[in-house]
Amino acid sequence: MIDELGIAMKAREFIGRCGPLALPVSVDAYASQIGGEVLKEALEENEDAWSFRDSAGKYRICVNCAHNARRQRFSVCHEVAHVVLEIASDHATPSWSYSRRPPGEIACDVFAAELLLPHKLFKPRVDSADMALAAIGSLADEFDASLISTGSRFATFSGELCAFVVSEGGKIRYSARSARLREAKGWIRPGSPLPTGSYSSRVRAGEKPSGAEDAEPDSWFEDWARDGALFEDALHLGQWDQTLTLLWFDDDQIVAPAPERKQWDEDSYRLRELDGVLPWPSGKKRR
Ligand SMILES: [Zn+2]
C-alpha cells in the first residue's frame, strides 16, 4: 500500500494529464480521462457509487442520484481513483462507517479529495483566505465541494495553528489539523462532547452565530499547556445535527516549536477529511 503522499502525487500526476484546470473542476473530464462515463442512478440509500466495464470496454460510473450534487462529485472522483490506483472496490462497508473503512477505500478517498480540491488551485486560496467558516463556505462554493471536505482540507493545508472539527449529536467525530498544530501537539479527542458553554455548543443549542469568539484552549485540546489566544468560529447544520467548528490561535502569541516541519507526518494518516471520519489503519499508537 502506498502512503498518503504517494497517493497525492499520483493524483497530481493524473490531474496534469487531464489538461488545464478550471474551477470548479470537471469530474466528467476526470471520468473521460479513464475512458469512463458518469451515469446517475437510483442506488441504495447509503451507497455512493459503483462502476463496471461494459461490453464495449467503456467504464461506467454509476453515482447515487439521491445524494446531493457535491457528494456525487466526490463519488465520481473516488471511482476514478479505483481505476487509476488499480485498487478493487470494497464497498460492503458504507462510507460513513469510519471505524471499519478498508485501506484501499481510504486511499481512493485521499485521491478523490486531491482531484476535487487540487492542491495547486486550493493551497493559494487557503493562504489568502480569512480564518473563518464563512471563508471555507466560499471556497466550498468555488470548488463545488462539501463544506466538510473543504474545511478539512483547509485546516490540513493552513499555515496557521488551526483545526477544523466536525461534531455530530454534540459529540466530536473528528478533526483535521494543520501541520503546525500537529507539531504543537494540539490533540482533540474524538468522541468527547463539545466543551460545555463553548461557542459551538451554544450554536448547536440554537444561539445565532455572530462571528468568531475567544475560546478556552484547554477545553478543546488535551494536555494543552501553552500560551496563546484561541479563537472559535461555529456553524450548526440542524438537518444532520452536525456542528462545524474552526479553531485557531493568535499567531503572535505562540512561539513556534523548533522541530523541522513535516507536511505529511504520521498524524495526517489517522484522521481523514471527507464525508466521514477515516482513521488510517496504522498499527502504531498515538503518542
Ligand atoms: Zn471505493
Residues whose N, C-alpha, C, O or C-beta is under 5 A from the ligand:
A	BS01	ZN	S89 D90 E105 C108
